[in-house]
């Protein structure tokens, strides 16, 4: 607590100890308000959640409400993406004319623009050092299989790439962001 805060607390506490009951209630309200405000100011910022296993990360990703993402984030899924993937989305955003959609103009987590992932099944990860490969299957109008590359950073797992190898136009985020559509 800073010196100015300590003095304010002493003043409020002195008013609380006043013999006049009319002074106690306003002083108590002021004290509680000050404690609440100072607690909010001194609390550390909320850290992004750390996922200890690849499965925990992907299960949380598919339960995530994208309306919770900060409006300034480079992607709706930024809390789940690696530093590198977020930087690539940010670079794409920075090089996209205002009003345009950018390179990734679909939701990569559901592999489309519409619908939602149902019956999500997270496969067994293949982990090598600080990298994991995981297959995720779900329904979104039709069966979908996505391949996730995860990296361990900041003490937990993050998505570093997503790929769909099915259909006429297979894609991966890294290839799309590199400009290599359809590779």
C-alpha positions in Angstrom: 0.0 0.0 0.0 1.3 3.5 -0.9 1.8 6.2 1.7 -1.1 8.3 0.3 -3.4 5.2 0.5 -2.4 4.6 4.1 -3.2 8.2 5.1 -6.6 7.9 3.4 -7.3 4.6 5.3 -6.4 6.3 8.6 -8.8 9.2 7.9 -11.6 6.8 7.0 -11.0 4.7 10.0 -10.9 7.7 12.3 -14.3 8.7 10.9 -15.6 5.2 11.5 -14.5 5.5 15.1 -16.4 8.8 15.6 -18.9 8.9 18.3 -21.5 10.5 16.0 -23.5 7.6 14.4 -24.4 10.0 11.5 -20.7 10.0 10.5 -20.2 6.2 10.7 -22.4 5.2 7.8 -21.0 7.6 5.2 -17.5 6.8 6.4 -18.1 3.1 6.1 -19.5 3.5 2.6 -16.4 5.6 1.6 -14.1 3.0 3.2 -15.7 0.0 1.4 -15.7 2.0 -1.9 -12.0 2.8 -1.5 -11.1 -0.8 -0.6 -12.9 -2.1 -3.7 -11.3 0.5 -6.0 -7.8 -0.1 -4.7 -8.2 -3.9 -4.9 -9.2 -3.6 -8.5 -6.3 -1.3 -9.3 -3.7 -3.4 -7.5 -4.9 -6.8 -8.8 -2.6 -8.3 -11.4 -4.0 -8.6 -14.9 -5.7 -11.9 -15.7 -3.2 -14.2 -17.4 -4.2 -16.3 -20.4 -5.2 -19.8 -19.3 -2.4 -22.3 -19.4 -3.2 -25.7 -20.8 -1.1 -28.5 -19.4 -2.1 -31.1 -22.1 -2.9 -30.9 -25.8 -6.3 -32.4 -25.1 -7.2 -29.7 -22.5 -6.3 -27.0 -25.0 -8.3 -28.4 -27.8 -11.3 -29.2 -25.6 -11.3 -25.7 -24.3 -10.9 -24.3 -27.9 -14.1 -26.1 -29.0 -16.0 -24.9 -26.0 -14.8 -21.3 -26.4 -17.2 -18.4 -26.9 -15.5 -16.1 -29.4 -17.4 -13.1 -28.1 -15.0 -13.2 -25.1 -12.0 -12.4 -27.4 -10.6 -8.8 -27.1 -11.8 -6.7 -30.0 -8.2 -5.7 -30.8 -7.0 -9.4 -31.0 -5.6 -10.5 -34.4 -7.9 -13.6 -34.4 -11.0 -14.7 -32.6 -8.9 -17.5 -31.2 -5.9 -15.5 -30.1 -6.0 -16.8 -26.5 -5.4 -20.3 -27.9 -2.8 -19.4 -30.6 0.9 -19.4 -30.3 2.9 -16.2 -30.3 4.0 -17.0 -33.8 0.5 -17.7 -35.2 -0.9 -14.5 -33.5 2.0 -12.5 -35.0 1.2 -13.9 -38.5 -2.5 -13.1 -38.1 -1.5 -9.6 -36.9 0.8 -9.1 -39.9 -2.0 -10.2 -42.2 -4.4 -7.8 -40.5 -1.8 -5.0 -40.8 -1.5 -5.6 -44.5 -5.3 -5.8 -45.2 -7.2 -2.8 -46.4 -9.8 -1.6 -44.0 -13.1 -3.3 -44.6 -11.5 -6.3 -46.3 -11.6 -9.8 -44.7 -7.9 -10.7 -44.8 -6.3 -13.9 -46.0 -8.2 -16.2 -43.6 -11.8 -15.3 -44.4 -13.4 -18.3 -42.7 -13.4 -19.9 -39.3 -10.5 -22.3 -39.2 -11.7 -24.1 -36.1 -14.9 -25.2 -37.8 -13.4 -25.2 -41.3 -16.0 -23.0 -42.8 -18.0 -19.8 -42.5 -21.2 -21.3 -41.1 -22.3 -23.9 -38.7 -20.7 -25.2 -35.6 -18.6 -28.2 -34.5 -20.7 -30.9 -32.9 -19.7 -34.4 -31.7 -16.1 -33.2 -31.3 -13.5 -35.9 -30.7 -9.9 -35.0 -29.8 -7.5 -37.7 -30.9 -4.4 -38.9 -29.0 -1.6 -36.4 -29.5 1.8 -37.4 -30.9 4.2 -35.4 -28.7 7.9 -34.8 -29.6 9.6 -32.5 -27.2 7.7 -29.2 -27.3 5.5 -30.0 -30.3 2.4 -32.1 -30.7 0.3 -33.2 -33.6 -3.4 -33.9 -32.9 -6.3 -35.0 -35.0 -9.7 -33.5 -34.2 -12.9 -34.8 -35.8 -16.4 -33.3 -35.6 -19.6 -32.7 -37.5 -20.3 -29.4 -39.3 -23.0 -30.3 -41.8 -20.6 -33.1 -42.8 -17.8 -35.0 -41.1 -14.6 -32.8 -40.7 -11.1 -33.8 -39.7 -8.6 -31.2 -38.8 -4.9 -31.6 -38.0 -3.5 -29.4 -35.3 0.1 -28.6 -34.7 0.7 -27.4 -31.1 3.7 -25.9 -29.4 4.5 -25.6 -25.8 5.2 -22.0 -24.8 4.7 -19.9 -21.6 4.2 -23.1 -19.6 1.3 -24.6 -21.6 0.2 -25.7 -25.0 -0.9 -23.4 -27.9 -2.1 -23.9 -31.4 0.6 -23.2 -34.0 -1.1 -24.4 -37.1 -4.4 -26.0 -38.3 -4.8 -28.0 -41.5 -7.6 -29.6 -43.4 -6.3 -32.2 -45.8 -9.7 -33.3 -47.1 -11.7 -32.1 -50.1 -10.9 -30.4 -53.3 -9.1 -27.5 -51.6 -6.9 -28.7 -48.7 -5.4 -25.9 -46.6 -3.3 -25.1 -43.6 -3.2 -21.7 -41.9 0.5 -21.5 -42.4 0.2 -22.2 -46.2 -2.6 -19.7 -46.5 -0.7 -17.0 -44.6 2.3 -17.7 -46.7 0.2 -17.1 -49.8 0.4 -20.8 -50.9 -3.3 -21.5 -51.3 -4.1 -25.1 -52.0 -0.7 -26.5 -51.1 
